[in-house]
Amino acid sequence: MTKQELINTFKAFNNLNVLIIGDVMIDSYLWGDVSRISPEAPVPIVVVNKRENRLGGAANVILNIQSLGANPIICSVIGNDSKGNCFIDLLEQQGITSEAIVKSDQRITTTKYRIVGNNMQMLRVDEEMEHEINEKETKQLIKNIENQVNSKQIDAIIFEDYDKGVISPLLIANVVKIANKYHIPIAVDPKKKNFLHYKGVTLFKPNLKELQEGLKLDHKPQQQKELADISQILHKEFNINIVMATLSEAGVFVSAKKKNTKTTYSDYLIPAHFRKISDVSGAGDTVISVASLCLALKIEPDLLAQISNIAGGLVCEEVGVVPVNKKRLLEEVINLLVKK
């Protein structure tokens, strides 16, 4: 792509509606100072001076989609509890609708508490349920998804799976059916539990650990030939168009069906660009967000992977979970991909 074509592509992000389905949560922080040890046990005492709640889990994809200029719509299940109300408030602060959220009396809202003393994380406490949502909640979520697809022009669907119970084989099958009916591409960021159930999706983005666990391999695949062979399995047995495996410091491997063929594939190993890595948290959320927007615009798979790879690298330079900066991403993409 030329510089102007890339600029136009990034402008086109602004017109897209993206449906995000997955496990949302709250990242709750308690910040404080540590100056003494507890007399009750050999643990530090943190004197709290600041509290903060942030959107987390699949909701981090919301922030990335919004930061890229597109319109995110979140479909998930939260508890009918105080943290659930807090989550809705956090959405409203971002100007994001909660109309497709299901509130459940049978579940709690997933919350990750991080206690930070003297700017260092001392402890994390997880409050969550990991079992699948019940049949009634699943049916309500499917109904909400159908309502969104029927009432809006949905350009892409993302499954952001954290194995916390919102996504199930029944939900996946119904969403794939809906997406096929309306010709909506589906991008998936998988986890172990549902790994083998994402049949018929457009783009599948596991990392090496997820590939190993999901396919029960005895080691993490590292070589391009291994990755190509595994991609063939996902293409043929699961009817997946694009396999994009993130390889950390080694970059991204992408395998995609060639146009106008059913059995021929192109494989690309895209190296990572040198970065000063501060924190890898949230990089996968950024990658799937950028990939889904490129997918909606029918960007070629190799370019889609290159742009997504650059985006993931950029957020790794930041401390903590932060959405990608669209302006900086465009500058980096032009600098790295446009021939001088």
Secondary structure, 3 states (H helix, E strand, C coil): CCHHHHHHHHHHHHHCEEEEEECEEEEEEEEEEEEEECCCCCCEEEEEEEEEEEEEECHHHHHHHHHCCCEEEEEEEEECCHHHHHHHHHHHHCCCCCCCEEEECCCCCCEEEEEEECCEEEEEEEECCCCCCCHHHHHHHHHHHHHHHHHCCCCEEEEECCCCCCCCHHHHHHHHHHHHHHCCCEEEECCCCCHHHCCCCCEECCEHHHHHHHCCCCCCCCCHHHHHHHHHHHHHHHCCCEEEEECHHHCEEEEEECCCCCCCEEEEEECCCCCCCCCCCCHHHHHHHHHHHHHHCCCCHHHHHHHHHHHHHHHHCCCCCCCCCHHHHHHHHHHHHCCC
